[in-house]
Amino acid sequence: MATTFKSKDEIIAQIDFVDYALSNGYKIDKVKTTQNWIKLENPTTKDRILVKAKANTYSNVDNDRDKGDIISFVGNRISGTVSVDKSNEAFYKSLVKLNEFFGNYINQGKSEAILDKDKYLKKKETLHSLQDKAWNHKPIEDYSFLTNERKISLNVLKLPLFEDKIFNTYFRLDNGHIITNVAFGLSSGEELKGLEVRNSKQKSILGDHENAFFTNTKGMDKIDGVFYGESGIDVASYIELLYANPSFDRSKNYCFLSFSGNLYDSKIKNIIDQISTLPLIPDCKFVSITDNDFDKLESKKPGKNYDVLFTASLVNKFITPVEFTSNDTFYNFTFTKKEDLNIENIRSVFEQQANNIDNNFTAENRFGKYVVVKENEASITLNIPKSIDLDQTNFKELLKELKAERLYIPHKPVHSNDWNEELQRRKDITAEKKKEMPKLDKVKSYGRKI
């Protein structure tokens, strides 16, 4: 306990007005609190005050005579109700009361209410400072969503791969509550174009939807492999598992990316263009770490759709011209014939696929499961069915014939849907059931909701 009696000036300088009020039953009105004034109300006495935090002064909402510093605040409430009292007796009693509080204030840990206030005001100040900055973001300080809820190691998140690539964003709800999000940067070269924003209740894209999340490749003079997934969280989870594997070769350089949303032509072009600027070795491998979902009835795109679409674009960029389309039944590939393209071998691959279908499915269940091969003088078109797993279509064998097998190396979690679930399973943590994410219009930007 403090042993010396504190003077008025010492009290005013060393006791935070809001801390004192919170310790005496007052609550912050987060809806009506502004950057300059903190509104507090005592639910029991109905006393309502505005505190100017930087000046450590207050004014009463309902009584314009009740105002001043913390000494006046306590002195005007000595009787238990608000009564403006400027007597020496009230002044002395308030000093005694505040000295008693001061001993506890400096010698005990902060109460939960005060800790919550500190957190709230820090977020509010951060959000205010970012009002003129797109998406209200800054370099990450609060990792709690990733470490506590997604169980990703902080050591992994602080690897050079993630340097300058992860952010916090802030927005305020209608009830005044300020949300802190984690965000993975969507970039084009060194320029930040948008954010893949995540918290426990939602995910959304701020800024440009046309770009992807790339891990840091600064200082890499060559890249041996590119891993691609569907979210920044899956990428981080996969990296943790990869680095824990004793056979993983850390002497090689890898780039990890996430699509951070759906794939479509213009977005794929941006991603492929950016990949093309990286120092890829001639036999650079592309590893799919997309989700393990397949042919679900709901609107979510199945993971293999990303694999086929992205692989087609890689083949078109690095091997041979290819056109890709799709319909309800097939993925359609049209390859330009080249001298080294062995058409007979391709036919043989899909004859084998047809035999597998005949052997594994009854006659009534075979419809729409065969690869259809169409050929003309200039090109060959393959219609690859959507109704069976990609491996059952001999897709990898096709890529081998095209000398493109390095462009599709699937690595899916065996026992779960995605790599974050797999990470938690391997840590013997029961993964939380996935929450239904609210559908958000693309134009909505929570990062700008001030």
C-alpha positions in Angstrom: 0.0 0.0 0.0 1.1 3.6 -0.6 2.5 5.1 2.6 2.4 8.8 1.7 -0.7 11.0 1.4 -1.0 12.2 -2.2 -1.8 15.8 -2.9 -4.4 17.1 -5.3 -1.9 17.5 -8.2 -0.5 14.1 -7.6 -3.9 12.5 -7.6 -5.0 14.2 -10.8 -1.7 13.3 -12.5 -1.6 9.6 -11.5 -5.2 8.3 -11.4 -6.9 7.8 -14.7 -10.4 9.2 -14.4 -12.1 6.4 -16.4 -10.3 3.7 -14.4 -11.7 5.2 -11.2 -15.2 5.5 -12.6 -15.2 1.9 -13.9 -14.0 0.7 -10.5 -17.0 2.4 -8.9 -19.8 0.9 -11.0 -19.8 3.0 -14.2 -20.0 1.5 -17.6 -18.7 2.8 -21.0 -21.5 3.6 -23.5 -19.6 2.3 -26.6 -22.3 3.5 -29.0 -22.1 7.2 -27.9 -18.4 7.3 -27.0 -16.4 9.5 -29.5 -12.7 10.0 -30.2 -12.7 13.0 -27.8 -15.3 12.1 -25.2 -15.9 8.9 -23.3 -19.5 8.5 -22.2 -20.0 6.7 -18.9 -23.2 5.8 -17.0 -23.8 4.3 -13.6 -26.6 1.7 -14.0 -27.6 2.0 -10.3 -27.6 5.8 -9.8 -28.4 6.6 -13.5 -25.6 9.2 -13.3 -24.3 10.0 -16.8 -21.0 11.8 -17.4 -18.7 12.7 -20.3 -15.0 12.3 -19.7 -12.4 14.1 -21.7 -9.8 11.4 -21.4 -6.7 13.3 -22.4 -7.5 16.2 -20.0 -8.7 13.8 -17.3 -11.8 16.0 -16.8 -15.6 15.4 -16.9 -18.9 17.0 -17.3 -22.4 15.8 -16.2 -24.9 15.2 -19.0 -27.8 16.2 -16.8 -26.3 18.9 -14.6 -24.1 21.6 -16.1 -22.8 22.6 -12.6 -21.3 19.2 -12.0 -18.0 19.2 -13.9 -14.2 19.5 -13.4 -11.4 17.2 -12.3 -11.6 13.8 -10.5 -11.5 15.7 -7.1 -14.7 17.5 -8.0 -16.2 14.3 -9.3 -15.7 12.5 -6.0 -16.5 15.5 -3.8 -19.9 16.0 -5.6 -20.8 12.3 -4.8 -19.7 12.0 -1.2 -23.3 11.8 -0.1 -24.1 8.9 -2.5 -26.0 11.0 -4.9 -24.9 13.9 -7.2 -24.8 17.1 -5.2 -22.4 19.9 -6.2 -20.4 20.6 -3.1 -17.4 23.0 -3.2 -16.8 23.0 0.6 -13.4 22.3 2.1 -14.9 19.3 3.9 -16.0 17.7 0.6 -12.6 18.5 -0.9 -10.8 16.8 2.0 -13.1 13.8 2.0 -12.5 13.3 -1.7 -8.7 13.4 -1.2 -9.0 10.7 1.5 -11.2 8.5 -0.7 -8.9 8.9 -3.7 -5.8 8.1 -1.6 -7.5 4.9 -0.4 -8.2 4.0 -4.1 -4.6 5.0 -5.1 -3.0 2.4 -2.9 -5.1 -0.4 -4.6 -4.7 1.2 -8.0 -0.9 1.0 -8.0 -0.5 -2.2 -6.0 -3.0 -4.5 -7.6 -3.5 -5.9 -11.1 -6.0 -4.1 -13.3 -9.6 -5.2 -13.1 -11.2 -6.9 -16.1 -13.3 -3.8 -16.7 -10.2 -1.6 -16.9 -8.4 -4.1 -19.1 -11.4 -4.2 -21.4 -11.5 -0.3 -21.5 -7.8 -0.2 -22.4 -8.2 -2.6 -25.2 -11.3 -0.8 -26.5 -9.7 2.6 -26.4 -6.6 1.4 -28.1 -8.6 -0.1 -30.9 -10.7 3.0 -31.2 -7.6 5.2 -31.4 -6.1 2.8 -34.0 -9.3 2.9 -36.1 -9.4 6.7 -35.9 -5.8 7.0 -37.0 -6.6 4.8 -40.0 -9.7 6.5 -41.2 -8.0 8.0 -44.2 -6.1 4.8 -45.0 -7.7 2.2 -47.3 -9.2 -0.9 -45.5 -8.2 0.5 -42.0 -5.2 -1.8 -41.8 -1.7 -1.9 -40.3 1.1 -4.5 -39.8 -0.1 -7.3 -37.6 0.3 -7.0 -33.8 -2.7 -9.1 -32.6 -2.2 -12.7 -33.7 -4.8 -14.1 -31.3 -7.3 -15.3 -33.9 -4.7 -17.3 -35.7 -2.9 -18.6 -32.6 -5.9 -19.2 -30.2 -8.7 -20.1 -32.6 -6.8 -21.6 -35.6 -4.0 -23.1 -33.4 -1.2 -21.9 -35.8 2.1 -21.5 -34.1 3.3 -18.0 -33.6 6.8 -19.1 -34.6 5.5 -20.0 -38.0 3.6 -16.7 -38.4 6.8 -14.9 -37.7 8.8 -16.7 -40.3 10.4 -14.5 -43.1 7.8 -16.0 -45.5 5.1 -13.9 -43.7 7.1 -10.7 -43.2 5.0 -7.7 -44.3 2.3 -10.0 -45.6 -0.2 -10.2 -42.6 -2.1 -7.3 -41.2 -4.8 -6.3 -38.6 -7.9 -4.5 -39.8 -10.4 -2.7 -37.6 -14.1 -1.8 -38.0 -16.8 -0.7 -35.6 -20.2 -2.4 -35.3 -23.4 -0.4 -34.9 -23.4 -1.1 -31.1 -20.0 0.6 -30.9 -18.0 -2.6 -30.4 -14.7 -2.6 -32.4 -13.6 -5.7 -34.1 -10.0 -6.6 -34.8 -9.4 -8.9 -37.8 -6.5 -10.7 -39.2 -5.9 -10.0 -42.9 -3.6 -11.7 -45.5 -2.3 -9.2 -48.1 -3.4 -9.6 -51.7 -0.6 -8.2 -53.9 0.6 -7.5 -57.4 4.4 -7.5 -57.2 5.3 -5.3 -54.2 2.1 -3.4 -54.3 -0.7 -4.2 -51.8 -3.9 -4.5 -53.8 -6.4 -5.9 -51.2 -6.9 -8.0 -48.1 -8.3 -11.4 -47.3 -10.0 -10.6 -44.0 -10.7 -13.2 -41.4 -12.2 -13.4 -37.9 -14.2 -16.0 -36.0 -17.5 -15.0 -37.6 -16.8 -14.0 -41.1 -14.4 -13.8 -44.1 -14.4 -11.2 -46.8 -12.2 -9.5 -49.4 -11.4 -5.8 -49.2 -10.0 -3.9 -52.1 -9.1 -5.6 -55.4 -10.6 -9.2 -55.7 -8.4 -9.9 -58.7 -5.2 -10.7 -56.8 -3.9 -13.5 -54.6 -1.9 -13.8 -51.3 1.8 -14.6 -51.9 4.4 -15.4 -49.2 7.5 -13.3 -49.1 10.1 -14.2 -51.8 12.6 -11.4 -51.1 16.2 -12.5 -51.3 15.3 -15.8 -53.2 17.5 -16.1 -56.3 15.6 -19.2 -57.4 12.3 -20.9 -56.5 12.1 -24.7 -56.5 8.3 -25.0 -56.0 5.0 -23.2 -55.8 2.3 -24.4 -53.4 -1.2 -23.1 -53.9 -4.3 -23.3 -51.6 -7.6 -21.6 -51.1 -7.0 -19.4 -48.0 -4.1 -17.8 -46.2 -5.0 -19.8 -43.1 -4.6 -23.1 -45.0 -1.3 -21.9 -46.3 0.0 -21.0 -42.8 -1.3 -24.3 -41.4 0.4 -26.3 -44.2 3.7 -24.5 -43.7 3.6 -25.5 -40.0 3.1 -29.1 -40.9 5.7 -29.0 -43.7 8.4 -27.5 -41.4 7.6 -30.2 -38.8 8.4 -32.9 -41.3 12.0 -34.1 -40.7 12.4 -35.0 -44.4 11.5 -31.5 -45.6 14.4 -29.9 -47.4 14.9 -26.4 -46.0 17.7 -25.6 -48.4 15.2 -25.1 -51.2 13.1 -22.0 -51.8 9.3 -22.1 -52.0 6.5 -19.7 -52.7 3.1 -20.3 -51.2 0.0 -18.6 -52.4 -3.7 -18.6 -51.8 -6.5 -17.7 -54.2 -8.4 -16.1 -51.3 -11.8 -16.6 -53.0 -13.1 -18.0 -56.2 -11.0 -18.4 -59.4 -12.0 -16.9 -62.8 -10.2 -16.0 -66.0 -9.0 -12.4 -65.2 -7.9 -13.4 -61.7 -6.0 -16.5 -63.0 -4.3 -14.3 -65.5 -3.1 -11.9 -62.8 -1.8 -14.8 -60.6 0.0 -16.5 -63.5 1.5 -13.2 -64.6 2.9 -12.7 -61.1 4.2 -16.2 -60.9 6.0 -15.7 -64.2 8.0 -12.8 -62.6 9.4 -15.1 -60.0 12.8 -16.8 -60.5 11.4 -20.2 -61.1 13.8 -23.0 -61.9 13.1 -24.9 -65.2 11.6 -27.9 -63.5 9.7 -25.9 -60.8 7.0 -28.0 -59.3 3.4 -26.8 -58.6 1.8 -28.5 -55.6 -2.0 -28.2 -55.0 -2.9 -27.9 -51.3 -6.5 -27.0 -52.1 -9.3 -28.3 -49.9 -10.4 -32.0 -50.0 -14.1 -31.2 -50.7 -15.5 -32.8 -53.8 -18.8 -32.5 -55.7 -20.8 -31.0 -52.8 -24.4 -30.0 -53.5 -24.1 -26.6 -51.9 -22.9 -23.6 -53.9 -19.3 -23.8 -52.7 -17.0 -24.7 -55.6 -15.3 -28.1 -55.1 -11.6 -28.1 -54.6 -10.9 -30.1 -57.8 -12.4 -27.3 -59.9 -9.6 -25.0 -58.7 -7.0 -27.7 -59.5 -8.3 -28.3 -63.0 -8.7 -24.7 -63.9 -5.4 -23.6 -62.5 -3.5 -26.5 -64.0 -5.0 -25.7 -67.4 -3.7 -22.2 -67.1 -0.2 -23.4 -66.1 -0.1 -25.8 -69.1 -1.1 -23.0 -71.4 1.7 -20.7 -70.0 4.5 -23.2 -69.7 3.9 -26.1 -72.1 1.4 -25.8 -74.9 -1.6 -23.7 -75.9 -4.8 -24.9 -74.3 -8.3 -23.6 -74.2 -10.3 -24.5 -71.1 -14.1 -24.3 -70.6 -16.6 -26.2 -68.4 -20.2 -27.0 -68.2 -22.4 -28.9 -65.8 -21.0 -32.3 -66.8 -17.4 -31.8 -68.1 -14.2 -29.8 -67.9 -13.2 -29.3 -71.5 -9.6 -29.0 -72.6 -8.6 -28.3 -76.2 -4.8 -28.7 -76.9 -3.0 -27.5 -80.0 -1.4 -30.5 -81.6 2.4 -30.5 -81.4 5.0 -32.8 -83.0 5.9 -34.3 -79.7 2.3 -34.9 -78.6 1.7 -38.7 -78.8 -2.0 -39.0 -79.7 -1.9 -42.8 -79.5 -0.6 -42.7 -75.9 -3.3 -40.2 -75.0 -6.0 -42.5 -76.4 -4.5 -45.4 -74.5 -4.6 -43.5 -71.2 -8.3 -42.9 -71.6 -9.1 -46.4 -72.8 -7.7 -47.5 -69.5 -9.9 -44.9 -67.8 -13.0 -46.3 -69.6 -12.1 -49.8 -68.5 -11.8 -48.6 -64.9 -15.3 -47.1 -65.1 -16.7 -50.3 -66.6 -15.1 -52.3 -63.7 -16.0 -50.0 -60.8 -19.5 -48.8 -61.6 -22.7 -50.6 -62.5 -24.3 -49.9 -65.9 -26.9 -47.5 -64.5 -24.1 -45.5 -62.7 -21.7 -45.1 -65.6 -23.4 -42.2 -67.3 -21.3 -39.0 -67.4 -18.2 -40.7 -66.0 -16.2 -41.4 -69.2 -13.6 -39.1 -70.6 -14.6 -38.1 -74.1 -11.8 -37.6 -76.7 -12.4 -35.5 -79.8 -9.7 -35.0 -82.4 -9.2 -32.9 -85.6 -6.2 -32.0 -87.7 -5.1 -29.1 -85.5 -6.2 -30.0 -82.0 -7.5 -32.6 -79.6 -10.3 -31.9 -77.1 -10.7 -33.9 -73.9 -14.0 -33.7 -72.0 -13.1 -34.7 -68.4 -16.1 -35.6 -66.2 -17.0 -33.8 -63.0 -18.9 -36.7 -61.5 -15.8 -38.7 -60.4 -12.6 -37.9 -58.5 -9.9 -36.3 -60.6 -7.5 -39.3 -60.1 -10.1 -41.6 -61.6 -10.0 -39.7 -64.8 -6.2 -40.3 -65.2 -5.7 -36.6 -65.2 -2.1 -37.0 -64.0 -1.4 -39.5 -66.7 -2.6 -37.0 -69.3 -0.2 -34.4 -67.9 2.6 -36.9 -68.1 1.9 -37.3 -71.8 2.0 -33.6 -72.2 5.3 -33.5 -70.3 3.5 -31.3 -67.7 3.3 -33.6 -64.7 5.3 -31.2 -62.6 2.4 -28.7 -63.0 0.0 -30.7 -60.9 1.2 -32.5 -57.8 -1.9 -32.9 -55.5 -1.3 -33.0 -51.8 -4.6 -33.2 -49.9 -5.2 -33.7 -46.2 -6.0 -37.4 -45.8 -8.3 -37.3 -42.7 -10.0 -33.9 -42.9 -11.3 -31.3 -45.3 -8.6 -28.6 -45.2 -5.1 -28.1 -43.9 -6.1 -26.1 -40.8 -8.4 -29.0 -39.7 -5.5 -31.4 -40.4 -3.1 -29.2 -38.4 -5.5 -29.3 -35.4 -6.1 -33.0 -35.8 -2.3 -33.7 -35.7 -2.0 -31.6 -32.6 -4.8 -33.7 -31.0 -7.0 -30.6 -30.9 -10.7 -31.1 -31.7 -11.3 -28.7 -34.6 -14.3 -26.4 -34.1 -17.3 -27.0 -36.3 -17.1 -24.6 -39.2 -19.4 -21.6 -38.8 -21.7 -20.6 -41.6 -20.1 -17.5 -43.0 -22.5 -14.7 -43.9 -22.8 -13.9 -47.6 -21.4 -10.5 -48.2 -21.7 -8.4 -51.3 -18.4 -7.8 -53.0 -18.8 -4.1 -52.8 -19.2 -4.1 -49.0 -16.0 -3.1 -47.3 -16.1 -3.5 -43.5 -12.7 -2.0 -43.3 -14.2 1.4 -44.2 -17.2 1.2 -41.9 -16.2 4.0 -39.5 
